[in-house]
């Protein structure tokens, strides 16, 4: 994920089309498989070969319109999107015996459409404020 804590910059990135071009050059024709509903990856199979492969193209081909995911971090926070800087503390109210349904539903209602509100162009100032994936739990 393109977070500063991961020491990411686009010079290390490889786009979906570049991956597909490389696979085509090395292995020949491939076909896109039917993807499960709400999949975060695009699944493919190289014709004449066993197995399949998938590409998660969050940067070059976002899948936000199909995403129905939230993440609970290792330290008890809920993130509506990996790109979200905001998190909802679930651990403290849980430990205090509070009802969790309303807390979770209210947090989900704030989920933004695309990469925590970023448009197609990546907003470096936004994503660089995020924690590293290892501290998020991924």
C-alpha positions in Angstrom: 0.0 0.0 0.0 1.3 3.5 -0.8 1.8 4.7 2.7 4.8 6.7 3.9 5.3 4.2 6.7 5.8 1.5 4.1 8.5 3.6 2.4 6.4 3.6 -0.8 6.8 5.8 -3.8 5.5 5.4 -7.3 9.0 4.7 -8.6 8.5 1.2 -7.0 5.1 0.8 -8.5 4.0 -1.5 -11.4 0.6 -0.8 -12.9 -1.9 -3.4 -13.8 -1.4 -3.0 -17.5 2.4 -3.4 -17.2 1.8 -6.7 -15.3 -0.6 -8.0 -17.9 1.8 -7.0 -20.7 4.7 -8.8 -19.1 2.6 -12.0 -18.5 1.4 -11.9 -22.1 5.0 -11.5 -23.4 6.3 -14.3 -21.3 3.4 -16.8 -21.3 1.1 -15.9 -24.2 -2.7 -15.4 -24.2 -4.6 -15.1 -21.0 -8.2 -14.6 -20.1 -10.0 -12.7 -17.4 -12.0 -15.0 -15.1 -15.3 -14.2 -13.5 -14.5 -12.3 -10.3 -16.5 -13.0 -7.1 -18.8 -10.2 -6.1 -17.0 -7.5 -4.1 -13.6 -8.9 -5.1 -10.6 -6.7 -4.5 -8.7 -8.4 -7.3 -9.1 -9.1 -11.0 -8.5 -12.8 -11.6 -6.9 -14.3 -14.7 -5.8 -17.6 -16.2 -3.0 -18.1 -18.8 -4.5 -20.2 -21.5 -3.0 -23.7 -21.6 -1.6 -23.5 -18.0 -2.8 -24.7 -14.7 -3.8 -22.3 -12.0 -4.7 -18.7 -12.1 -3.4 -15.4 -10.9 -4.9 -12.2 -9.5 -4.0 -8.5 -9.5 -5.0 -6.1 -6.8 -4.8 -2.7 -8.6 -5.7 -0.2 -5.9 -3.7 2.5 -7.5 -4.0 2.1 -11.3 -7.5 0.5 -11.4 -9.3 1.1 -8.2 -12.2 -1.2 -7.3 -13.9 1.1 -4.8 -17.3 0.7 -6.5 -17.4 -3.0 -5.5 -15.8 -2.7 -2.1 -17.8 -3.7 0.9 -15.0 -4.1 3.3 -13.9 -2.6 6.6 -10.9 -3.6 8.7 -10.4 -4.1 12.4 -6.8 -3.3 13.3 -4.7 -5.4 15.7 -5.1 -2.6 18.3 -8.9 -2.5 18.1 -9.6 0.3 15.7 -12.0 0.1 12.8 -10.9 1.5 9.4 -13.6 1.9 6.7 -10.8 1.9 4.0 -7.1 1.2 4.1 -6.6 4.7 2.7 -8.6 6.2 5.6 -6.6 8.2 8.1 -9.6 8.2 10.5 -10.3 5.2 12.7 -13.0 4.3 15.2 -11.9 3.0 18.5 -13.8 -0.2 19.2 -11.6 -1.7 21.9 -12.3 0.9 24.6 -16.1 0.9 24.3 -16.0 -3.0 24.1 -14.0 -3.2 27.2 -16.4 -0.8 28.9 -19.3 -3.1 28.1 -21.0 -0.6 25.7 -23.3 -1.7 23.0 -21.2 -2.0 19.8 -23.9 -2.1 17.1 -24.5 1.7 17.0 -20.8 2.5 17.2 -20.1 0.3 14.2 -23.1 1.4 12.2 -22.3 5.1 12.7 -18.7 4.5 11.7 -19.7 2.7 8.5 -22.1 5.5 7.6 -19.0 7.7 7.3 -17.4 5.4 4.7 -16.4 7.4 1.6 -16.9 6.2 -1.9 -13.4 6.1 -3.3 -10.1 5.6 -1.4 -11.3 7.6 1.6 -12.5 10.4 -0.6 -9.5 10.7 -2.9 -10.3 11.1 -6.6 -8.7 9.1 -9.3 -5.4 11.0 -8.8 -3.7 9.9 -5.7 -3.5 12.6 -3.0 0.0 12.1 -1.6 -0.6 14.4 1.3 -3.5 12.3 2.4 -2.1 8.8 2.1 1.3 9.7 3.5 -0.4 10.4 6.8 -1.5 6.8 7.1 0.0 4.2 9.4 2.1 1.4 7.8 0.4 -1.8 6.9 2.2 -3.7 9.7 0.7 -1.4 12.3 -2.8 -1.6 10.6 -2.7 -5.4 10.5 -2.1 -6.5 7.0 
